[in-house]
Amino acid sequence: MAQLTITRRAVCAFFICAALLSAMRAPSRAASTPTIDAALGVFVPTSTSSTVEQNFPIFPGSSVTQSGNVGLEVSMQPHFIFGNYQISGLFLSQHEAVSGGIEQPTISETITQVPVMIEDASGLIGPVKLGGGLGYDFVSYPGAHGSSAGSGVLGDTFVQIGLGSGTALEAKYFFGERSALSGVFAGIAVKL
């Protein structure tokens, strides 16, 4: 139930922020203003287990599974003198469950990640935009008790396929030293 509440709050916050940003930008859409995109989608981890869990042992015979959850993104393309770079911030969530084993208690928790990325978005082939970059991922999970043990540097690569009228399909692959940082964000991006 707590996971569903987090998802509802995140989706509501996304739409409120998108509406506010769009309303603030509507009066003046000059060429010098930065381009802002917002995307709503899902985050799917590409690993079967997380390495952020450093505070409890995984006993033999236990199984660790991860599943995807909500993903939100806001990207801004400031008008730099050099290059076609964008700054992206994301809210990614995944669910992890540890079960089985003789002495292993069943553990079920949601891991939240907030990666902040600087990306090169200069690869254009018609309506397709290709890019990638580096950033830092702020990881939070219940077992950490405020610790940043899962946080770290990560990279990403992405593709965006324009659908017209300011919308695009987007897929980003995140990779890092820790398997909790690896996964795919897929969603629909809207230009604000």
Buried (B, 14 or more C-beta within 10 A) or exposed (E): EEBEEBBEEBEEEBEEBBEEBBEEBEEEEEEEEEBBBBBBBBBBBBBEBBBBBEEEEBEEEBEBEBEBBBBBBBBBBEEEEEEBBBBBBBBBBBBBEBEEBEEBEEBEBBBBBBBEBEBBBEBEEEEEBBBBBEBBBEBBBEBBEEBEBBBBEBBBBBBBEBEEEEBBBBBBBBBBEBBBBBBBBBBEBBBB
